[in-house]
C-alpha cells in the first residue's frame, strides 16, 4: 500500500511538472509576422489604373529606368543656358580677382611712396649734417647708398605706376560686375540663345585683354605718345536683331519705335559727344600724360644728382653735400606730388572716360547704320538707354539735340557737354 501511494505520488508530481513545462512553453510570446511587400508588376499597375472605375489605356512597361526622367528633365534646359551659367561663374571669379589685386596694388602704392620718401629724407638729412662739418665720410657714404637705393626704386615705381594699376583694376571690377548683371538679366527675363552665350564669351575675353592682370609682358603702356581711348568691348560687335532682344516691347508695330525725328536726335547726340566730350577728355588726358612723364623723369634724376653730390662729399668745400641735401628734398616733393597725387590714376580715368564716349558713339552709329528698323533695338528703349548713359532725362536729351542743331545752323560752338556724369 505504501509503495502504491509512493508510485501514485510520483506519477502525480511528474504529471504536474510536465503540465507546468507545457504551460511555460505556451506562455512564450510569439514574434509578429513580417510581410515583405512585393514589387509592383505590370498587373498591379493595371489594377491601380482601373481602380474606381477609371481605365488608363497607357501601357505600363516593366523595368522602367529611373534615369529616363532625369534625362528628360535636364534636356528641358538649353545648352545656351548652361553655357551662360558657366560664363556667369567665370565672371564672378574675375570680379573677385580684380578686386583683390586692386587692393594689393593700392597697398603697393602707399607702401612704396612712404618707403621711398623716408629713404630720401633720411639721406638728405645725413647729407645736411655732413655739410655742417660733422662725421663727414661716414654720413656721405650712408647717404650715397640711400640715394642710390631710392633712385632704383623710383625707376621701377615710375615704370609700373601703381596708382594707374589700381584704377585699371577698379574699372575692370566695375565692368565685370556690369557684365555679370547683364548675364543674370538675360537668364532671368528671357530664353537665351547661342548668340547670347557667344556674345558674353566675347565680352569676357575683350575685358581680359583690356585690363590684363600680369605686370610682365602684357602690362598696358603707361607712357604712350598720345592718349588712346580704352576699348573693352568686342570690336566686331554688331547689333542684335529685335527677336534676340529680351526687352523688345514694341510700341509701334510699323517701325519698331523709330522715327525720323529720333534718328536725327541720335545723330545730333553723336555730334555733341564728338565735338565736346571726346575733345575735352582727349585734351585733359594728354595734359595729364605730359605732366606724368615730366614727374616720372624728374624724380629719379633728382635722386641720382643727390647720390652723386653725396658721393663727392666734403672734398669740394661741402658743395657736394649741400647739393645732395637740396636735390633729395626736391626729389621727395616730386615723388609725393606724382604718386601721392596719383597723376597716373588721373590719366587712366581720362583714358577710360574717352573709351566710354567712344563706345556710346559706336553703339549709336551701328544702330543707325542698320537699314532694317525691325533688326534694330526698339527705338524708345534705345533712346532711354542713351539718356541714362549720359545722365540725362528724355526731355533733356531732346533739348540737347535741338541746341546742337541750332548751333550748327548758326555756326557757333555748343557750350554744353552731352554727359552730365563726368
C-alpha positions, 0 to 999 in steps of 0.5 A: 500500500505504501509503495502504491501511494509512493508510485501514485505520488510520483506519477502525480508530481511528474504529471504536474511538472510536465503540465507546468513545462507545457504551460511555460512553453505556451506562455512564450510570446510569439514574434509578429509576422513580417510581410515583405511587400512585393514589387509592383508588376505590370498587373498591379499597375493595371489594377491601380489604373482601373481602380474606381472605375477609371481605365488608363489605356497607357501601357505600363512597361516593366523595368522602367529606368529611373534615369529616363526622367532625369534625362528628360528633365535636364534636356528641358534646359538649353545648352545656351543656358548652361553655357551662360551659367558657366560664363556667369561663374567665370565672371564672378571669379574675375570680379573677385580677382580684380578686386583683390589685386586692386587692393594689393596694388593700392597697398603697393602704392602707399607702401612704396611712396612712404618707403621711398620718401623716408629713404630720401629724407633720411639721406638728405638729412645725413647729407645736411649734417655732413655739410655742417662739418660733422662725421663727414665720410661716414654720413656721405657714404650712408647717404650715397647708398640711400640715394642710390637705393631710392633712385632704383626704386623710383625707376621701377615705381615710375615704370609700373605706376601703381596708382594707374594699376589700381584704377585699371583694376577698379574699372575692370571690377566695375565692368565685370560686375556690369557684365555679370548683371547683364548675364543674370538679366538675360537668364532671368527675363528671357530664353537665351540663345547661342548668340547670347552665350557667344556674345558674353564669351566675347565680352569676357575675353575683350575685358581680359585683354583690356585690363590684363592682370600680369605686370610682365609682358602684357602690362598696358603702356603707361607712357604712350605718345598720345592718349588712346581711348580704352576699348573693352568691348568686342570690336566686331560687335554688331547689333542684335536683331529685335527677336534676340532682344529680351526687352523688345516691347514694341510700341509701334508695330510699323517701325519698331519705335523709330522715327525720323525725328529720333534718328536725327536726335541720335545723330545730333547726340553723336555730334555733341559727344564728338565735338565736346566730350571726346575733345575735352577728355582727349585734351585733359588726358594728354595734359595729364600724360605730359605732366606724368612723364615730366614727374616720372623723369624728374624724380629719379634724376633728382635722386641720382644728382643727390647720390652723386653730390653725396658721393663727392662729399666734403672734398669740394668745400661741402658743395657736394653735400649741400647739393645732395641735401637740396636735390633729395628734398626736391626729389621727395616733393616730386615723388609725393606730388606724382604718386601721392597725387596719383597723376597716373590714376588721373590719366587712366580715368581720362583714358577710360572716360574717352573709351566710354564716349567712344563706345556710346558713339559706336553703339549709336552709329551701328544702330543707325547704320542698320537699314532694317528698323525691325533688326534694330533695338526698339527705338524708345528703349534705345533712346532711354538707354542713351539718356541714362548713359549720359545722365540725362532725362528724355526731355533733356536729351531732346533739348540737347539735340535741338541746341546742337542743331541750332548751333550748327545752323548758326555756326557757333560752338555748343557750350554744353557737354552731352554727359552730365556724369563726368 
